[in-house]
Amino acid sequence: METTITQDIWQEVSQLLNLPKQSDLAAMHLQEIESEAENVLELLTVLRTDSYRADAGDAQETAAELTIALEHLQHHIQQLLPVLQKQLDLEP
């Protein structure tokens, strides 16, 4: 669960970037991307440890969790990326 400070920071980032009307939504996506990215990095570390231990069962379970985390990360990126590209005048 994210703290109020983290929520406020992403809201400020959204406002600073002048994200149109969707600043609350953009802030939520930024917050979720940060959280899921941390989760993905942690799961990669666990998967590496599972592999080092040659523990196929744990590795398979961790890989399943990693897949879900990557799906969540992808969802938030797909929602936010077009908004950022448009606001920053970047070609997709």
C-alpha positions, 0 to 999 in steps of 0.5 A: 500500500502506498503512502499519502506522501507517494501519492502526493508526489505523483500528483505533483509530477502529473501537474508539473508535466501539465498532464491534461484533465487526467492528472489524477489518473496519470498520477495513479498510473505512475504510482502503480508503475513504480510499485510494480517495477519494484515488485518485478525487480524483487521477483527477478531476484527471487527467481535468480535465487530459485535457479541458483538453488536448482529449485524447479518448484519454487522457480515455477511459482516465482515465474508465475508471480513474475508473469502476473506482475509484468502483466500489471506493469504492462497495463499501467504502461499502456495506459500512461504512455500515450498520454505522456507521448502526446503531452511531451510531443514524442512520436510513438 
